[in-house]
Amino acid sequence: MPQCPCKQCSQQIEFPIELNGQEIACPICGKQTRLYLPGAPNIKIPKFDRGGPVARSQSTGPVGPLATKLIANVEKVVVGKRDKIILTMAALLAEGHVLLEDVPGVAKTMLARALAQSIGASFKRVQCTPDLLPNDITGASIFNPKTTEFEFRPGPLFAAIVLADEINRATPRTQAALLEAMSERQITVDGNNYRLERPFFLIATQNPIDHEGTFPLPEAQLDRFLIRLKLGYPSIEEEGVMLDRLHLEHPIDSLTAVAEPAEVVAAIQAARGIRVDSKVRDYILQIVHATRQHEAIILGGSPRASMAIFRMSQAVAALQGFDFVLPDDVKQVVPLVLGHRLILKPENRLRRMTTSSAIDEILNRVDVPVITAA
């Protein structure tokens, strides 16, 4: 019989093949865990009640099995946030960046650290404060008296996964130092360009409650982030599992790598190859153009938003083991991609209208294309 590890205690569980995909109580620790066949994608993208599932046959691409291993490994540290881990993984495959906006202490930093350790990649953390300078994160040229020459000392941005903690506490000048790295994956210091190696993934956090001593991110900075996520508080049961795991040591201290950065780069290339039908492409364009013409929106989606929806839809399809994108994939990612990019008119905000309700209206107005099997 096939075996799969319990996501709570990591012990192998034997199960009949007909139970694949179902949740059972682990016979060892008694916690609920999902069974899956080794090597098969065990990923279900969270739905937003925008349509039922569409039947598709899965392919044998490299993305699904790799993501299944990574997600299961990250879940050893981050409990009860599977949906957010999956969406973060999709952003990584789309070569975008994630803005985590939530209260302190809900595992925002742990998510970034666990992901970096799972792929065996370099990880750097930047604690943003008002006195942080651009050279503190990009690097600077230091004079070496032995060689009588200036030598470049790279900053924390020269890492595979970078965590910008409390990004809204940094000054606008320091925030602007991230723009080139986020959009062009290079850094310019003293007139010299330095390329950032793939994968380069930036996770920024900010506290939506505390506004004292903060500098709100401008629209140009927000547009660089592929998606915005909120982790939320865990349930009582999930928080109890966290306390049990922390009894002797923190799980992050014993987390080992289950993949290599080269595998992630190969998965990114495979996600880029996911087919997007011309009807689906036009559907994306119609949604973004509808945001620019909506009567309640003063700032609609940019062309970068169209590209973000395109790439994110490819990543979502690849994660589930599919080799083409359906309109249903686009519907799932639109709220995540456009939610932080749109700005409502002041009179509509006074009427307590939200960007989510405006996106709902747009998705209901734009006709969904019908895709036929070729």
N, C-alpha and C positions, 0 to 999 in steps of 0.2 A: 504494500500500500504506500501511496505517496506520503511524504512528511513535509511539514512546514513549521517554522519557529513561532512560539507564542510571543505576541508583541509585548506582553507584560513581564514574563519571566525568562523569555528566550529559549525555553526548553522545546525540543522537537516533539510534535504531535503527529501520530499516525491517524489517517482518516480515509474512509472510502471515497472514491473519486466523485460519487454523486453528491457529496457534501461540499464540493468546491464552491467558494464564494459565500458560504453561509457563516454566520456567527454562532459559536458554541462556547460553553464554559470550559476553560482549560482544566483537564483532569489533574494537573499538578498544583496550580496556584488558585484555581477556581474563578479567575477573572475572565471576562468576555474577550474573545479574540476571533478574528476572521480567518477562515481557512482559504488557502490558495495553492494552486499547483506551482511547484518550483519552475522558474523561467517564464511563467505566464504573467501578463500584466494584472496586477491586483489593485487597479485604480479606478475610482469612480468620481468624475468631476462633479462637485456640488451643484445641484440644480437651483434655479431661482424662480421656479414656477412659471416658466415662460414657454411651456410646451412639453409634450411627452417625449419619451425616448424614441429614437429612430433606429431601426434595425440596420446594422452594418456588420460585415464580417471582418474579423481582426486579421492583421497581417503579422508577419514574423520580423518586425523591425527591431533595432537594438534599443529603442527608447523605453518601451514598456518594462522589460525585465530590469534594466538599469534603475529606472525610477522606482520600481517596486522595492529593490534592495535599499535604496537611499531613504525612501520614506519610512520603511520599517525600522531602519537604524536611527533616524531622527526621532521617531516616536518613543524610543527608549529614554529620551531626555524630555521631550515636549509631549505632555500627556493631554489627550482629548482635543487636539487641534489638527486632526488629520486633513480636514478640508483646506485649512490655511497652509499646511505644509505642501499639499498638492499644488495649490495655486502659486506658492513661492517657487516650487520646482518648475512649473510652467513658465514663470517669468525668467528663470535661469535659462531654460531652453530657448526662449525667445530673445535672449541676450538683452533683456531690459533690466530695470532696477525697480525696487520695491520700497514704498513708503509705508511704514508701520505706524499707525496713529492710535495710541491707546494709553491707558493709565500705567503708572510704574508697577513693576513686579508681576507682569503676566507673561514672562518668558520671551520677550522680544529679543533680548541679547542671546539667550540660550538657543533660540532658533537659528540665528546666524552662526554661532559657534558650532552647534551640532552639525549643520550642513557642511561647514568647512572641514570638520574632522571626518565626516563621512566620506568625502571625496579625496581626503589626503591633501588638501590644498592649503596654501598659506592664508592666514587670517590676521587682519589688523583691525584694531578698534580705535576710533577717534572720539574722544569725549569733547563735544563742542561746548565752548564757553565764550563769553564776550571778548576775552583777551586772546583767543586763538587766531593766529595769523595765517595767511595763505601758504607761506613757505613751510609752516608746521605740518601741513598735510601733503603738499606736492613735493617737498624737498628743496634743497638749496645748494649753491656752490660754495664750498668751504676752501679757504686758502691753506695749502699744505706747505709749511715752511721747509720741509725736506726736499721737495721737488720744485719749490717756488712756483707752483701752478695751482690753479683752482680746480678742485675735484667735486663732482656732483655727488651729493649724498641723497639717495632717494628717500621720499617720505612714505607714510603709511598707505598712500594710494597705490603703491607698487605691490599689490597683493591680489590674489585671486578673488577673495571675498573680503569686502571692507564694510565695517559697521560704523556709520556716522550717528553716534548716540546723541539724542536731543539736538537735532540739526537746527532747529529754530532758535537755539540759544547762541549760535554763531552769528557774527555780524554779516551784513550783506556782502562785504568784500570777501570774506572767507567763504560764504556760500557760493559766490560766483566762481571761486577757484575750482569748484567741482563740475562746472558746466562742461568744460572741454573734455574732461575725463569721461563723463557720463554719455555724451553724444558722439564723440569722435574717438574715444579710447586712446587718447594720447595726452601728454602733458607738456606744456611749453614753459621752460625756465631759462631765463637769461638768453632768450633768442634761440635756444636749442629745443628740438622736439624729441620726446621720448615716448616710444610706443609702449602700451600696456599689453601684456600677453593675455591670451584667451585661456580659460574663461575669466572675465572681469565682471564682478557682480557686486553692486552697491546696495546695501540695505540701510535705510535711514529711519530713525525713530523720532517721534515727537509726542509730547504730552498735550492732549487737547484741552486739559483742564487749567493748567497753570499758564497764565499769560503775562506774568510779571517778569521783566527782564528778558523777553523773547523778541525775535525779529521774524514776523510771519514770512513764509516763503512766497516770493513773487510768482506770477503766472508763468514766467519763463522757466523758473526752477521746477515748478510743479509739472510742467509739460514734459520734463525730462524723465519723470518717473513713469514706468509702464503701467503699474497698477498701485492702488492704495488699499491696504487691508487693515482690519481691526480684529485683534485676537479675542478679546472678551475674557470674562472671568470663567474659570472652570466650574463644573458642577461639584457637588459635595463628594460624590463617588470618585471623580477624577482627582480632586484635591487630596482625597484620602490615599489614592495610589501614589501621588507625588510624595506624601509624607512617608509612606512605607519605603519608597526607593531611596529617600534621603536619610534613612535611619543610620546607616553605617558610613556612607560616603556619597558624594554627588555623582549621579550617573555620567555626567560629562567627563569626569576624570578617568573613567575606564572605557569611554567610547572609542572604538577602533574604526579605521577606514575600511569601507567595503567596496570602494571603486578608486579610480585614478583620474586626475584631471584630463588626461588624454581621452578617456572614455566619455567624459562629459562633453568635450569638444566634438567627438564623433557623433554623440547624440544631438548636439546642436545642429550639425550639418545634416543629419537625417531629418530633423524637424523642418529644416529649410526646404527639404525636398518634398514635403507633403503637398499634394495637388490641391489647388484652389480653382474651382470652376469659374468661368467668366461671369456666370450669373451670381455666384456667391461674392465675387469681387465687386460687382456692381451693387449688390445688396449692402456691402460695407460702405461704399461711397454714398449711397442714398441716405444711410443712417447719419453719417457725419455731416453731409450737406443739410439734412433736416435740422440738425442742431444749430446751424447758422441762420436758418430761416424761422426758427420757432419764436413765437410772439413773446414768450416769457424769458428768453435767454439773450443776454447782452454780449456774451462771448461764447462762441460755439467751438466745436472741435477743429483743430488745426490739421494740416496734412500729416503731421507727425502722429496725430491720433488715428488717422486712417491706417498708417503703417503699423501702429501698435496693435490695433484690432486684428489686422492681417496676420502679424507674427504670433500674437497670442492665440488666435484660432488654430493656427498650424500646430503650436505646441500642445494645445488641449487635445487635438485629434491624435497627435503622436503619442501622448502619454497613455491614451486608452488603447493603443495598438492599432489605430486606423491609419490608412494611407491617403485619405482625402478629407476635406472639410465640408461639413454640412451647415446650412443656415442655423441649425440648433446650436452649433458650437459658437457661432457669432453672437447669438442672443445671450449665451452664458457669460461671455467676456465683456460685452459692451458696458454693463454697469460698473465693472471694475476699472475699465480703461477710461471711461468718460466721466466718472463720478467726481474726480478732483480737477477736471479740466474745464468744466462748464461753470459759468457765472450767471446767476439769475439777475434780472432787473430789480432794483430796490423795491418797487411797488409790489412785486410778486413775492419777495421775501417777507414783506410785511403781512401778506396774506397767508404766511406760513407754508408757502409752496417750497418744495425741496427739489434738488437736482434729480433725486431718484424718481419722483413723480413725473418730472419733465421727460426723463429717459423712458419711462413707461409709456407715456403718451406717444413719443416718437416711434417706439417699437410697435405700438398698436396701429400707427398710421401707415408706416412703410410696409408695402406688400412683400410677403415672404416668397422668394422664388421657389419653383418646383424643380427639383433635380431628379433627372431620370438616369438609370443605370446605362452606361455606355457599353 
